[in-house]
Amino acid sequence: MIQVSMKDIVEAYALIQPYIMKTPLIYSKPTSDRTGSEVWFKMDNLQSIGAYKIRGAMNNMMSLRGEEVKKGVVAASAGNHSQAVAYGARLRGTSAVVCVPESTPMNKREGALKYGAELVVYGPNYEEAEKKAYEIARETGRKFIHAYESPETIAGQGTVAIECLLEKGDFDAILVPTGGGGLLCGVAIAAKAMNPEIKVYGLQTNTSAPWLKSFHEKRLDNSCPFLPTCADGLEGAITWPNVELALTCVDDIFVVDERTTREGIQWMASKHHFMIEGASATCLGALFEEHEELKGKKVLCLITGGNIDLDKFCNICEETYE
């Protein structure tokens, strides 16, 4: 099992603080009025790269030593991790190669290039891009920076929970958009250490929900459908190590309807004037779907990113939701 402790997360927080923004924690009266819960948003979409991924990437970068800095790094990503690694590598004074699948939105590709990375577009999905990144690591000696399945990444992502709970420690539940599970595990470990009574729920859409069976049946199961989704940061197959870790600290997995997720994007733009990604909008979707576990509770929603394709955003905002 991957080993990550609260000590690791606290050390990561001290290490990366000079390089990340302490993002706002805001109360949402419109969402609270609609859902009957007390709803708060942690706005990590306001990080320098537009997503929380900078936390894990910077923890990896600041942990590099000697020859690792000289040889550089390589990463695979469906989008935001590529930008985070590129940005972090530039700050650390090293070079980065990032491999992304063909489905990666252009704005996320451009973000990686903007921060100085070499971009490799390879394969139809994350799994194929990851294979290419490992191949480059073997051939060049570059250090592979995993998007979710490494102690450094998980510890870095968990720092968002420290920030939130130091500011407001009395949340009943935290909603965590969940792709590979690095953020979910990091947040759950930190939150439970600071407040053992808090509940932590992972979120996926019904178009890509391998976590549901894997978590409930305690075995890896990627047999679910993988369909197009507005939450591109959450799509794709998962691996066992993070599921195994999540079983020690996460309370449950909620699956949110794709349409409700899209409504969440529109709601956030209408009520709070923020563009957010589909992954972030699963938090709103879960609240709109009135999960019993959230009713009447003080709920923290992690708004993980704002790097949504503009055309997609405009189309979603023109739709009608009842």
MOZIZI-V721504 format. One record per backbone hydrogen bond with DSSP energy under -1.0 kcal/mol. CO is the residue of the C=O (numbers start at 0). NH is the residue of the N-H. E is the energy in kcal/mol with one decimal. If there is no record, write none. Layout:
# MOZIZI-V721504
co=CO nh=NH e=E
co=CO nh=NH e=E
This chain:
# MOZIZI-V721504
co=4 nh=8 e=-1.6
co=5 nh=9 e=-2.7
co=6 nh=10 e=-2.4
co=7 nh=11 e=-2.1
co=8 nh=12 e=-2.3
co=9 nh=13 e=-2.0
co=10 nh=14 e=-2.0
co=11 nh=15 e=-2.5
co=12 nh=16 e=-1.4
co=15 nh=18 e=-2.5
co=20 nh=22 e=-1.3
co=23 nh=42 e=-2.7
co=25 nh=40 e=-3.1
co=27 nh=31 e=-2.2
co=28 nh=32 e=-3.0
co=29 nh=33 e=-2.0
co=30 nh=34 e=-2.2
co=31 nh=35 e=-2.3
co=37 nh=298 e=-2.9
co=38 nh=27 e=-2.8
co=39 nh=300 e=-3.1
co=40 nh=25 e=-2.7
co=41 nh=43 e=-1.8
co=41 nh=302 e=-2.2
co=42 nh=45 e=-1.6
co=43 nh=46 e=-1.4
co=46 nh=49 e=-2.0
co=49 nh=305 e=-2.5
co=50 nh=53 e=-1.1
co=51 nh=54 e=-2.5
co=52 nh=56 e=-2.2
co=53 nh=57 e=-2.4
co=54 nh=58 e=-1.7
co=55 nh=59 e=-1.9
co=56 nh=60 e=-2.6
co=57 nh=61 e=-2.8
co=60 nh=63 e=-1.3
co=64 nh=67 e=-2.4
co=65 nh=69 e=-1.5
co=66 nh=70 e=-2.6
co=67 nh=71 e=-1.8
co=71 nh=142 e=-2.2
co=72 nh=96 e=-1.8
co=73 nh=144 e=-2.6
co=74 nh=98 e=-3.0
co=78 nh=82 e=-1.3
co=79 nh=83 e=-2.3
co=80 nh=84 e=-2.7
co=81 nh=85 e=-2.1
co=82 nh=86 e=-2.6
co=83 nh=87 e=-2.8
co=84 nh=88 e=-2.7
co=85 nh=89 e=-1.8
co=86 nh=90 e=-1.9
co=87 nh=91 e=-2.1
co=88 nh=92 e=-1.0
co=88 nh=93 e=-2.7
co=94 nh=72 e=-2.6
co=95 nh=117 e=-2.6
co=96 nh=74 e=-2.1
co=97 nh=119 e=-2.9
co=98 nh=76 e=-2.2
co=99 nh=121 e=-2.7
co=100 nh=103 e=-1.8
co=104 nh=108 e=-1.7
co=105 nh=109 e=-2.9
co=106 nh=110 e=-1.4
co=107 nh=111 e=-1.5
co=108 nh=112 e=-1.9
co=109 nh=113 e=-2.5
co=110 nh=114 e=-1.4
co=111 nh=116 e=-2.1
co=112 nh=115 e=-1.7
co=117 nh=97 e=-2.8
co=119 nh=99 e=-2.6
co=122 nh=101 e=-3.2
co=124 nh=128 e=-1.8
co=125 nh=129 e=-2.8
co=126 nh=130 e=-1.9
co=127 nh=131 e=-1.9
co=128 nh=132 e=-2.1
co=129 nh=133 e=-2.4
co=130 nh=134 e=-2.0
co=131 nh=135 e=-2.2
co=132 nh=136 e=-2.3
co=133 nh=137 e=-2.2
co=134 nh=138 e=-2.2
co=135 nh=139 e=-2.3
co=136 nh=140 e=-2.0
co=142 nh=73 e=-2.4
co=149 nh=153 e=-2.6
co=150 nh=154 e=-2.6
co=151 nh=155 e=-2.1
co=152 nh=156 e=-2.5
co=153 nh=157 e=-2.0
co=155 nh=158 e=-1.2
co=156 nh=159 e=-1.5
co=157 nh=160 e=-1.1
co=157 nh=161 e=-1.1
co=158 nh=162 e=-2.1
co=159 nh=163 e=-2.1
co=160 nh=164 e=-2.8
co=161 nh=165 e=-2.0
co=162 nh=166 e=-1.1
co=163 nh=167 e=-2.9
co=171 nh=198 e=-2.3
co=172 nh=299 e=-2.8
co=173 nh=200 e=-2.6
co=174 nh=301 e=-1.7
co=175 nh=202 e=-2.2
co=180 nh=184 e=-2.5
co=181 nh=185 e=-2.3
co=182 nh=186 e=-2.8
co=183 nh=187 e=-2.3
co=184 nh=188 e=-2.5
co=185 nh=189 e=-2.1
co=186 nh=190 e=-3.1
co=187 nh=191 e=-2.4
co=188 nh=192 e=-1.5
co=189 nh=193 e=-1.8
co=190 nh=194 e=-2.7
co=194 nh=197 e=-2.0
co=198 nh=173 e=-2.5
co=199 nh=250 e=-2.2
co=199 nh=251 e=-1.2
co=200 nh=175 e=-2.7
co=201 nh=253 e=-3.2
co=202 nh=177 e=-2.7
co=203 nh=255 e=-3.4
co=204 nh=207 e=-1.6
co=206 nh=226 e=-2.9
co=209 nh=213 e=-1.5
co=210 nh=214 e=-2.8
co=211 nh=215 e=-2.3
co=212 nh=216 e=-3.0
co=213 nh=218 e=-1.1
co=229 nh=231 e=-1.2
co=230 nh=233 e=-2.2
co=239 nh=243 e=-3.0
co=240 nh=244 e=-1.9
co=241 nh=245 e=-2.6
co=242 nh=246 e=-2.0
co=244 nh=247 e=-1.6
co=245 nh=248 e=-1.5
co=245 nh=249 e=-3.1
co=251 nh=201 e=-2.3
co=253 nh=203 e=-1.9
co=255 nh=205 e=-1.9
co=256 nh=260 e=-2.1
co=257 nh=261 e=-2.1
co=258 nh=262 e=-2.2
co=259 nh=263 e=-1.7
co=260 nh=264 e=-1.4
co=261 nh=265 e=-1.9
co=262 nh=266 e=-2.9
co=263 nh=267 e=-2.2
co=264 nh=268 e=-1.7
co=265 nh=269 e=-2.6
co=266 nh=270 e=-3.1
co=267 nh=271 e=-1.7
co=267 nh=273 e=-1.3
co=276 nh=280 e=-1.8
co=278 nh=281 e=-1.1
co=279 nh=282 e=-1.6
co=280 nh=284 e=-2.5
co=281 nh=285 e=-2.5
co=282 nh=286 e=-1.6
co=283 nh=287 e=-2.9
co=284 nh=288 e=-1.9
co=285 nh=290 e=-1.1
co=286 nh=289 e=-1.5
co=290 nh=293 e=-2.1
co=293 nh=296 e=-1.9
co=296 nh=37 e=-2.6
co=297 nh=171 e=-2.5
co=297 nh=172 e=-1.7
co=298 nh=39 e=-2.6
co=299 nh=174 e=-2.9
co=300 nh=41 e=-2.7
co=301 nh=303 e=-1.3
co=303 nh=51 e=-2.3
co=304 nh=276 e=-2.3
co=305 nh=307 e=-1.6
co=308 nh=312 e=-2.6
co=309 nh=313 e=-2.6
co=310 nh=314 e=-2.3
co=311 nh=315 e=-2.4
co=312 nh=316 e=-2.2
co=313 nh=317 e=-1.0
co=315 nh=318 e=-1.1
